[in-house]
Amino acid sequence: MKKSGLILLLLMTFHLSAQEHKDNRGYIVKTGDEAPLFEATLANGETFRLKDYRGKVVMLQFTASWCGVCRKEMPHIEKEIWQKHKDNGLVVIGIDRDEPLETVKKFAKETGISYPLALDPGAKIFSLYAEKKAGITRNVLIDPQGKIVFLTRLFNPEEFQALVQKIDQLMQQQ
């Protein structure tokens, strides 16, 4: 093998390894997986069961009031995703990691969001999707068949726009 070919092969291997590492951000699920089912109590007292939303596009946003990046991302979710598609059947649920009801209600008010927040005592729902000690914010997009089709971690504007585009595409198919 020529030296230039070997260098190219090494660069490609490094790029693929970096890409795999980039995608391994504490998730224990991956795109293509069936979304783990769960039941949660929403801040308004209603029960949310993921299985009840089969046939719809669902976005789970894992969040908490103490997370500065979450607070930065949530107004974008509200404006660019929720307000845009809520009347078309998109389901967006914020899943608040291990905080009491009053904190969750205050958090929703402070961030100005109108999409529902669910309680996640002990981070039990979170641990179905990511390593329990992994950080937030993260979003999980689930297609109408119940498959995970997009995962985000932190708030990267380019990744967020790719998420928005994927939601737009899925909602056009509804």
Backbone bond lengths (Angstrom), bond angles and torsions (degrees), N, CA, C in turn:
res aa  C-N    CA-C-N  psi(-1)  N-CA   C-N-CA  omega(-1)  CA-C   N-CA-C  phi
1 M - - - 1.451 - - 1.528 108.51 -
2 K 1.325 115.44 135.76 1.453 119.95 178.25 1.522 109.47 -67.91
3 K 1.331 114.52 155.12 1.459 120.43 -178.95 1.525 111.24 -57.99
4 S 1.344 117.82 -42.05 1.470 120.40 -178.81 1.531 110.62 -65.14
5 G 1.324 117.03 -36.60 1.462 120.86 178.11 1.516 111.43 -66.74
6 L 1.330 116.49 -39.48 1.456 121.49 178.83 1.534 110.14 -65.87
7 I 1.324 115.83 -42.70 1.468 119.67 178.57 1.531 110.02 -62.21
8 L 1.333 116.45 -43.33 1.460 120.48 178.51 1.528 110.78 -62.08
9 L 1.312 117.19 -43.33 1.461 121.66 178.54 1.528 110.53 -61.58
10 L 1.330 116.69 -43.37 1.466 120.26 178.89 1.533 110.94 -64.76
11 L 1.327 116.80 -42.19 1.459 120.17 178.34 1.529 111.29 -63.29
12 M 1.333 116.37 -42.15 1.463 119.66 178.53 1.523 110.56 -64.11
13 T 1.328 117.14 -41.49 1.466 121.18 178.75 1.517 110.14 -62.99
14 F 1.335 116.44 -43.51 1.465 120.20 178.34 1.524 110.05 -62.45
15 H 1.345 116.53 -44.47 1.462 120.52 -179.51 1.530 110.19 -60.94
16 L 1.326 117.88 -45.79 1.459 120.54 179.46 1.524 110.86 -63.24
17 S 1.334 116.82 -41.90 1.461 119.59 178.36 1.522 110.46 -63.66
18 A 1.319 117.09 -42.22 1.461 120.72 178.66 1.523 109.89 -64.69
19 Q 1.331 116.37 -39.40 1.465 119.88 178.93 1.522 110.32 -64.32
20 E 1.344 117.22 -44.66 1.457 119.96 177.54 1.522 109.96 -60.70
21 H 1.337 116.27 -42.93 1.457 119.97 179.81 1.525 110.35 -63.87
22 K 1.335 116.27 -41.62 1.462 121.01 179.52 1.523 110.12 -59.18
23 D 1.337 116.75 -40.28 1.452 120.67 -178.32 1.521 112.31 -78.54
24 N 1.308 118.18 -13.89 1.457 121.39 177.31 1.523 107.64 -95.66
25 R 1.321 114.99 83.39 1.459 120.77 -174.06 1.517 111.21 -112.60
26 G 1.315 115.17 38.50 1.448 119.33 179.73 1.516 113.76 93.63
27 Y 1.328 116.73 -2.02 1.462 119.52 177.19 1.523 110.15 -73.87
28 I 1.330 116.08 146.12 1.461 120.43 170.26 1.528 109.71 -107.60
29 V 1.344 116.14 -0.78 1.459 122.51 172.79 1.522 107.47 -113.36
30 K 1.330 115.07 165.30 1.460 119.54 177.03 1.523 108.87 -141.57
31 T 1.324 115.64 165.84 1.462 118.44 178.12 1.526 108.10 -60.53
32 G 1.319 114.16 141.79 1.461 121.30 -176.88 1.520 112.65 97.02
33 D 1.327 117.38 -20.74 1.469 121.10 178.05 1.523 110.23 -72.47
34 E 1.313 115.13 151.70 1.460 120.83 168.67 1.528 107.20 -69.03
35 A 1.326 117.69 133.43 1.464 121.10 -179.69 1.531 109.54 -68.59
36 P 1.327 117.47 128.49 1.465 119.91 176.77 1.534 110.60 -59.77
37 L 1.323 115.08 133.55 1.460 120.39 -179.05 1.516 110.63 -81.17
38 F 1.323 115.15 149.86 1.458 121.00 178.66 1.519 109.26 -157.46
39 E 1.314 114.46 167.80 1.458 123.34 174.31 1.517 106.66 -128.28
40 A 1.328 116.29 139.38 1.464 120.26 -178.72 1.521 109.95 -143.37
41 T 1.318 115.29 154.45 1.462 121.30 173.68 1.515 108.30 -94.20
42 L 1.334 115.05 127.18 1.457 120.46 177.46 1.524 109.54 -79.56
43 A 1.313 116.39 161.43 1.464 121.82 -179.58 1.528 111.83 -60.10
44 N 1.340 117.60 -24.67 1.468 120.64 178.49 1.529 112.39 -86.65
45 G 1.340 116.99 3.37 1.462 121.54 177.49 1.515 114.75 94.75
46 E 1.326 118.17 -13.69 1.466 121.06 178.56 1.521 110.32 -72.61
47 T 1.338 115.11 160.59 1.460 120.84 177.69 1.521 109.58 -100.82
48 F 1.307 116.83 133.81 1.468 123.46 175.87 1.519 107.26 -109.33
49 R 1.321 116.38 124.02 1.462 122.40 175.48 1.524 107.17 -119.38
50 L 1.305 117.16 117.41 1.467 120.34 -177.34 1.526 111.10 -56.01
51 K 1.324 117.97 -38.90 1.476 120.29 -177.61 1.527 112.45 -60.51
52 D 1.344 117.18 -25.50 1.462 120.78 179.57 1.526 112.71 -70.74
53 Y 1.316 117.88 -11.79 1.457 121.73 -176.20 1.525 113.23 -108.69
54 R 1.321 116.39 16.55 1.463 120.09 172.84 1.519 106.73 -60.05
55 G 1.314 116.62 137.10 1.457 121.17 -176.34 1.523 112.44 98.02
56 K 1.332 116.30 -6.86 1.467 121.80 178.03 1.523 109.62 -120.15
57 V 1.325 115.52 158.82 1.460 121.36 171.97 1.527 106.32 -83.70
58 V 1.337 115.67 129.35 1.468 121.44 -176.85 1.526 108.94 -125.84
59 M 1.326 115.38 134.07 1.463 120.79 173.14 1.522 108.33 -118.75
60 L 1.324 115.21 123.64 1.460 122.02 174.74 1.516 107.49 -100.58
61 Q 1.320 116.44 129.02 1.458 120.83 176.67 1.523 107.38 -116.92
62 F 1.326 116.45 112.90 1.464 121.11 178.11 1.522 108.45 -85.95
63 T 1.334 116.37 126.17 1.449 121.90 -167.60 1.525 111.39 -150.10
64 A 1.315 116.68 174.23 1.472 123.69 172.49 1.522 108.53 -165.49
65 S 1.314 116.35 153.26 1.467 120.93 -175.99 1.524 113.11 -64.50
66 W 1.315 117.45 -28.02 1.464 121.63 -177.35 1.527 112.69 -82.52
67 C 1.318 117.17 -3.18 1.474 122.24 -175.43 1.535 110.05 -92.14
68 G 1.333 116.32 107.98 1.459 121.39 179.56 1.512 113.45 -62.29
69 V 1.327 116.97 -38.30 1.467 120.38 179.75 1.527 109.77 -66.85
70 C 1.341 116.69 -36.84 1.471 120.71 177.02 1.525 109.99 -60.32
71 R 1.330 115.49 -46.03 1.466 120.30 -179.36 1.534 111.03 -61.42
72 K 1.317 116.76 -32.75 1.468 121.23 177.89 1.533 110.61 -72.25
73 E 1.328 116.51 -38.66 1.461 121.26 -175.43 1.533 113.27 -78.41
74 M 1.309 117.10 -35.64 1.464 120.42 -170.75 1.532 114.72 -58.52
75 P 1.326 120.29 -41.14 1.478 118.44 175.92 1.533 112.70 -61.47
76 H 1.333 116.99 -30.62 1.470 120.69 176.47 1.529 110.26 -69.19
77 I 1.334 116.28 -42.59 1.465 119.60 177.05 1.528 109.33 -60.59
78 E 1.323 116.19 -45.66 1.472 121.38 -179.66 1.528 110.70 -56.88
79 K 1.330 116.50 -51.29 1.465 120.98 -172.75 1.532 113.12 -79.57
80 E 1.328 116.84 -48.02 1.465 120.39 -170.03 1.527 114.16 -88.68
81 I 1.331 116.94 -14.90 1.468 120.07 -178.60 1.528 110.51 -121.63
82 W 1.331 117.12 -61.81 1.460 121.07 -172.87 1.537 112.37 -64.20
83 Q 1.319 117.29 -54.36 1.467 119.26 -178.08 1.529 111.81 -63.20
84 K 1.300 115.55 -32.16 1.463 120.92 -178.06 1.533 112.10 -70.99
85 H 1.337 117.21 -35.17 1.470 119.66 -170.55 1.523 115.89 -123.97
86 K 1.320 118.95 -0.70 1.468 119.64 -175.16 1.525 112.32 -60.87
87 D 1.312 117.69 -33.74 1.464 120.16 -179.52 1.528 112.51 -82.69
88 N 1.327 117.23 -4.76 1.470 122.46 178.74 1.525 112.03 -102.06
89 G 1.336 116.90 5.29 1.460 119.61 175.82 1.516 116.16 102.01
90 L 1.328 118.69 0.38 1.457 119.69 176.82 1.523 109.52 -66.00
91 V 1.315 116.41 138.38 1.458 122.40 176.55 1.526 107.65 -108.50
92 V 1.329 116.83 120.96 1.464 122.16 175.05 1.525 106.64 -121.80
93 I 1.315 115.67 126.28 1.460 121.67 177.99 1.520 108.31 -129.02
94 G 1.316 116.20 121.58 1.455 120.52 170.33 1.522 107.54 -83.78
95 I 1.296 117.03 131.67 1.468 121.17 -179.82 1.517 107.17 -112.79
96 D 1.332 114.89 106.63 1.458 121.53 -174.34 1.529 110.27 -83.42
97 R 1.298 114.17 122.06 1.460 121.58 -173.23 1.536 112.38 -77.01
98 D 1.326 114.29 104.59 1.462 122.71 164.98 1.528 114.98 58.13
99 E 1.353 116.49 44.96 1.462 119.63 176.61 1.526 109.47 -125.49
100 P 1.334 117.33 152.90 1.463 120.47 -179.67 1.530 112.24 -71.94
101 L 1.324 114.92 160.32 1.459 122.62 -175.57 1.522 113.33 -52.83
102 E 1.316 118.14 -47.51 1.466 120.25 -177.44 1.531 111.58 -62.24
103 T 1.323 117.37 -37.98 1.466 121.56 176.90 1.522 110.32 -63.78
104 V 1.332 116.40 -42.21 1.464 121.70 -179.27 1.532 110.54 -64.46
105 K 1.319 117.07 -43.84 1.475 120.46 179.05 1.529 110.90 -62.95
106 K 1.318 116.39 -43.46 1.471 121.45 179.15 1.532 110.29 -63.56
107 F 1.317 116.12 -41.71 1.465 123.24 178.88 1.534 110.46 -58.58
108 A 1.326 117.34 -46.91 1.467 121.27 179.70 1.530 110.09 -60.15
109 K 1.316 115.93 -42.90 1.472 120.30 -179.51 1.528 110.57 -65.28
110 E 1.325 116.86 -44.82 1.473 121.11 -178.41 1.522 112.62 -63.57
111 T 1.326 117.13 -35.76 1.464 120.42 -178.16 1.525 112.75 -87.44
112 G 1.327 116.80 -10.88 1.459 120.40 177.55 1.511 114.29 73.12
113 I 1.322 117.23 24.17 1.466 119.32 -179.70 1.517 110.67 -89.87
114 S 1.321 115.82 153.17 1.462 120.41 176.04 1.524 111.62 -117.97
115 Y 1.331 118.14 -8.67 1.464 118.52 175.52 1.527 108.73 -72.73
116 P 1.333 116.87 152.55 1.460 120.00 -173.56 1.532 113.28 -69.93
117 L 1.324 113.76 148.15 1.461 121.32 173.37 1.519 108.44 -113.67
118 A 1.320 115.46 139.20 1.461 122.38 177.89 1.518 109.46 -111.87
119 L 1.314 115.08 151.48 1.466 121.07 177.34 1.527 109.29 -87.19
120 D 1.314 115.65 142.95 1.464 121.04 179.00 1.534 109.37 -133.67
121 P 1.348 116.77 71.55 1.465 119.88 -179.55 1.525 111.40 -59.78
122 G 1.317 115.21 132.49 1.461 120.08 179.65 1.514 114.06 69.54
123 A 1.321 117.32 10.36 1.476 123.24 -179.27 1.531 111.96 53.99
124 K 1.322 116.20 36.54 1.481 120.45 -178.25 1.531 112.12 -68.02
125 I 1.324 116.77 -40.66 1.467 119.29 178.14 1.521 109.37 -69.60
126 F 1.320 116.07 -45.73 1.462 121.23 178.22 1.528 110.63 -51.82
127 S 1.335 116.33 -43.25 1.472 120.00 -175.45 1.530 113.00 -73.05
128 L 1.337 118.24 -6.93 1.464 120.70 171.38 1.531 110.63 -77.38
129 Y 1.327 115.86 -22.66 1.464 121.97 -174.54 1.523 113.87 -110.57
130 A 1.320 117.08 -29.41 1.466 120.58 -175.32 1.526 109.38 -143.56
131 E 1.325 113.73 161.77 1.460 119.09 175.76 1.524 108.02 -58.01
132 K 1.314 116.44 136.09 1.465 120.43 -172.56 1.528 113.14 -55.50
133 K 1.326 117.71 -33.16 1.469 120.54 -178.98 1.521 113.09 -89.74
134 A 1.333 116.73 -0.57 1.470 120.57 178.98 1.525 109.63 -69.49
135 G 1.305 115.52 156.59 1.458 120.48 -176.21 1.514 114.19 -86.00
136 I 1.311 112.76 172.93 1.452 122.60 173.67 1.524 105.63 -119.30
137 T 1.230 124.70 169.77 1.433 132.64 2.30 1.533 108.94 -79.92
138 R 1.305 114.77 151.00 1.459 121.08 173.67 1.518 108.33 -154.64
139 N 1.329 115.04 149.94 1.462 121.70 -179.71 1.517 109.53 -124.85
140 V 1.325 114.94 141.34 1.460 122.41 178.00 1.521 106.77 -123.61
141 L 1.320 116.55 120.17 1.462 121.40 178.85 1.526 108.46 -103.20
142 I 1.329 114.85 128.91 1.469 122.02 -175.21 1.526 108.31 -120.10
143 D 1.327 116.32 131.21 1.462 120.28 -178.91 1.538 110.46 -82.06
144 P 1.331 117.51 173.28 1.464 120.04 -177.24 1.538 114.63 -60.71
145 Q 1.317 117.42 -20.79 1.461 120.94 178.25 1.530 112.38 -86.26
146 G 1.330 116.80 -0.85 1.459 120.47 178.50 1.517 114.44 88.89
147 K 1.334 116.82 11.96 1.464 121.22 179.60 1.526 110.51 -95.36
148 I 1.315 115.27 143.78 1.465 120.86 175.15 1.521 108.12 -75.53
149 V 1.332 116.08 125.69 1.466 119.83 -177.01 1.522 113.34 -117.84
150 F 1.347 117.61 -9.88 1.465 119.64 -179.99 1.517 108.60 -160.97
151 L 1.329 115.58 138.89 1.462 122.74 178.06 1.521 109.14 -130.98
152 T 1.329 116.92 135.82 1.458 120.06 174.29 1.517 109.49 -124.71
153 R 1.314 114.48 162.45 1.466 121.57 177.03 1.520 107.12 -145.92
154 L 1.324 116.36 132.56 1.457 124.09 -174.56 1.528 109.32 62.66
155 F 1.299 117.60 -166.51 1.462 119.81 -179.36 1.516 108.57 -121.20
156 N 1.309 114.34 92.92 1.446 122.37 176.56 1.530 106.30 -103.97
157 P 1.337 118.63 118.40 1.471 120.28 -175.27 1.530 114.08 -54.18
158 E 1.332 118.13 -39.86 1.465 120.21 -179.89 1.526 110.52 -67.53
159 E 1.329 116.47 -44.52 1.463 119.98 178.99 1.530 110.32 -64.73
160 F 1.330 116.64 -39.68 1.459 120.57 178.84 1.529 110.49 -62.44
161 Q 1.335 117.64 -42.79 1.467 120.15 178.44 1.521 111.18 -64.40
162 A 1.331 117.85 -35.48 1.463 120.79 175.95 1.534 110.09 -65.08
163 L 1.338 116.85 -37.70 1.465 121.23 175.52 1.529 110.15 -62.80
164 V 1.317 117.01 -46.65 1.466 121.76 178.83 1.529 110.13 -58.25
165 Q 1.326 116.82 -44.00 1.469 120.75 179.79 1.531 111.46 -64.05
166 K 1.330 116.42 -39.52 1.470 120.14 179.13 1.524 109.82 -65.53
167 I 1.320 117.50 -41.25 1.466 120.89 177.41 1.527 110.01 -63.42
168 D 1.335 116.72 -46.17 1.469 120.54 178.22 1.531 110.47 -55.06
169 Q 1.328 115.78 -45.07 1.465 121.43 -179.25 1.528 110.25 -63.05
170 L 1.329 118.16 -47.12 1.466 120.92 -179.08 1.535 111.00 -65.31
171 M 1.322 116.99 -37.13 1.455 119.90 -178.39 1.524 111.90 -70.91
172 Q 1.324 118.01 -28.30 1.460 121.29 176.17 1.525 110.85 -67.89
173 Q 1.331 116.33 -25.88 1.461 121.70 -179.44 1.525 112.33 -84.63
174 Q 1.318 117.67 -10.00 1.475 121.95 -177.50 1.504 111.52 -74.20
